Amino acid sequence: CARGAAAGVGRMRVLGVDPGTVLLGYGVVEGTGRAVLVGCGVLKAAARLPVEQRLCSLFDGVRRVIDEMRPDEVAIEDPFAGINVRSAFMIGRAQALAILAAADRRLPVAYYSPAEVKRHVSGYGRGDKAQVRTMVMLELGLKELDEGVDATDALAVALCHLHATQTARRLARDAK
């Protein structure tokens, strides 16, 4: 999905990443109040390739997304601790490549657990993927979102960061 929003004064553009070593979801939103979809998609690496080649391909892809979408910050979902150890290590590798791509472009990175993302987006930390998808679409004013669960999850991570940052800014402003 690609929309293209013009950046305005005080607006923040966030790249959300749902890490994976075969499919890596990305979503970019922008906003000060109401969020606007900038773009989203899924980077794919052939499962038959050795992991180091998949990671290299995905790393290059994340850097391309950063260069094209020009986010101000990057938000990455942390691996869920309840999955098996092998899966957690693989997701950790994908998370690391996203961190390195952001660092390579001198962008700040924030990390959110799946429960934090669900809580910020749907108001409930144990919501299911369908509920999160519905809330992402509502918040972004979308009638459909064809990019799949990885892109939807990445958009949810980006929205989570946007919400958390806006809340922190409001609290800091109100404390003055």
C-alpha positions as CSV (number, residue, x, y, z in Angstrom):
1,C,0.0,0.0,0.0
2,A,1.2,3.5,-0.7
3,R,-0.6,6.7,-0.1
4,G,1.9,9.5,0.3
5,A,1.2,12.2,2.9
6,A,2.9,15.6,2.9
7,A,4.9,16.3,6.0
8,G,3.8,19.3,8.0
9,V,5.2,21.2,10.9
10,G,5.4,19.1,14.0
11,R,4.4,15.9,12.2
12,M,6.3,12.8,13.0
13,R,6.8,10.0,10.5
14,V,7.3,6.5,11.9
15,L,8.4,3.3,10.3
16,G,7.0,0.3,12.1
17,V,8.7,-3.1,11.6
18,D,7.3,-6.6,12.2
19,P,10.5,-8.7,12.0
20,G,10.8,-12.0,10.2
21,T,13.6,-13.8,8.3
22,V,11.4,-14.7,5.3
23,L,8.6,-12.1,5.5
24,L,9.3,-8.7,7.1
25,G,6.4,-6.4,7.4
26,Y,6.8,-2.6,7.3
27,G,4.4,0.2,7.7
28,V,4.9,4.0,7.7
29,V,2.4,6.4,9.3
30,E,2.6,10.1,9.9
31,G,0.7,12.4,12.2
32,T,0.4,14.9,15.0
33,G,-3.2,13.9,16.0
34,R,-4.9,11.7,13.5
35,A,-2.4,9.3,11.8
36,V,-2.1,9.1,8.0
37,L,-0.9,6.1,6.1
38,V,2.2,6.8,4.1
39,G,2.9,3.3,2.9
40,C,3.2,-0.3,3.9
41,G,4.3,-3.7,2.5
42,V,6.2,-6.9,3.0
43,L,9.8,-7.5,2.2
44,K,10.3,-11.2,1.1
45,A,13.3,-13.3,1.2
46,A,13.4,-16.8,-0.4
47,A,13.1,-19.4,2.3
48,R,15.4,-21.7,0.4
49,L,18.3,-19.3,0.8
50,P,20.8,-19.6,3.6
51,V,19.8,-17.4,6.6
52,E,22.7,-15.0,6.0
53,Q,21.6,-14.3,2.5
54,R,18.0,-13.7,3.6
55,L,19.2,-11.3,6.3
56,C,21.3,-9.4,3.8
57,S,18.5,-9.1,1.4
58,L,16.1,-7.9,4.1
59,F,18.7,-5.5,5.5
60,D,19.0,-3.9,2.0
61,G,15.2,-3.8,1.7
62,V,14.8,-2.0,5.0
63,R,17.4,0.5,4.1
64,R,15.5,1.1,0.7
65,V,12.3,1.6,2.6
66,I,14.0,4.1,4.9
67,D,15.5,6.0,2.0
68,E,12.1,6.1,0.1
69,M,9.8,6.8,3.0
70,R,12.1,9.0,5.0
71,P,10.8,8.2,8.6
72,D,11.9,10.3,11.5
73,E,11.9,7.3,13.9
74,V,11.7,3.5,13.7
75,A,9.6,1.3,16.0
76,I,10.3,-2.5,16.0
77,E,8.2,-5.2,17.6
78,D,10.1,-7.3,20.2
79,P,10.0,-11.1,19.8
80,F,7.2,-12.7,21.8
81,A,8.8,-14.6,24.7
82,G,6.2,-17.4,24.6
83,I,7.3,-18.7,21.2
84,N,9.8,-21.5,20.9
85,V,13.5,-20.7,21.4
86,R,14.5,-21.3,17.8
87,S,11.8,-19.0,16.5
88,A,12.7,-16.3,19.0
89,F,16.4,-16.4,17.9
90,M,15.3,-16.1,14.2
91,I,13.0,-13.2,14.9
92,G,15.8,-11.6,17.0
93,R,18.1,-11.8,14.0
94,A,15.5,-10.0,11.9
95,Q,15.0,-7.5,14.6
96,A,18.8,-6.9,14.6
97,L,18.9,-6.2,10.9
98,A,16.1,-3.6,11.2
99,I,18.0,-2.0,14.1
100,L,21.2,-1.9,12.1
101,A,19.4,-0.4,9.1
102,A,17.9,2.3,11.3
103,A,21.3,3.0,12.9
104,D,23.0,3.1,9.5
105,R,20.6,5.9,8.6
106,R,21.0,7.6,12.0
107,L,17.4,7.1,13.1
108,P,16.3,6.6,16.7
109,V,14.7,3.2,17.4
110,A,12.0,2.2,19.9
111,Y,10.9,-1.3,20.9
112,Y,7.5,-2.6,21.8
113,S,6.2,-5.9,23.0
114,P,3.2,-7.4,21.2
115,A,1.1,-6.7,24.3
116,E,2.1,-3.0,24.3
117,V,1.3,-2.7,20.6
118,K,-2.2,-4.3,21.1
119,R,-2.9,-2.1,24.1
120,H,-2.0,1.1,22.3
121,V,-3.9,0.2,19.1
122,S,-6.9,-1.7,20.3
123,G,-7.1,-0.7,24.0
124,Y,-6.6,-4.3,25.1
125,G,-3.2,-6.1,25.4
126,R,-4.5,-9.5,24.6
127,G,-6.5,-8.7,21.5
128,D,-6.3,-11.0,18.5
129,K,-4.9,-10.1,15.1
130,A,-8.4,-9.5,13.6
131,Q,-9.1,-6.9,16.3
132,V,-5.8,-5.2,15.8
133,R,-6.3,-5.2,12.0
134,T,-9.8,-3.6,12.4
135,M,-8.4,-0.9,14.7
136,V,-5.5,-0.1,12.3
137,M,-7.9,0.2,9.4
138,L,-10.3,2.4,11.5
139,E,-7.5,4.7,12.7
140,L,-6.1,5.1,9.3
141,G,-9.5,5.6,7.6
142,L,-9.0,2.6,5.3
143,K,-11.8,0.5,3.9
144,E,-9.4,-2.3,2.9
145,L,-5.9,-3.3,3.5
146,D,-4.6,-6.0,1.1
147,E,-1.0,-6.2,2.2
148,G,-1.5,-9.1,4.7
149,V,-0.9,-9.7,8.4
150,D,2.8,-8.7,8.4
151,A,2.2,-5.2,7.0
152,T,-0.8,-4.8,9.3
153,D,1.3,-5.8,12.3
154,A,4.0,-3.3,11.2
155,L,1.4,-0.5,10.9
156,A,0.2,-1.4,14.4
157,V,3.8,-1.0,15.7
158,A,4.1,2.3,14.0
159,L,0.8,3.5,15.4
160,C,1.8,2.3,18.8
161,H,5.0,4.4,18.7
162,L,3.1,7.4,17.4
163,H,0.6,7.1,20.3
164,A,3.3,6.6,22.9
165,T,5.3,9.6,21.7
166,Q,2.3,11.9,21.5
167,T,1.3,10.9,25.0
168,A,4.8,11.5,26.3
169,R,4.9,14.9,24.6
170,R,1.5,15.9,26.1
171,L,2.6,14.9,29.6
172,A,5.9,16.8,29.3
173,R,4.0,19.9,28.0
174,D,1.4,19.7,30.8
175,A,4.1,19.3,33.4
176,K,5.6,22.7,32.5
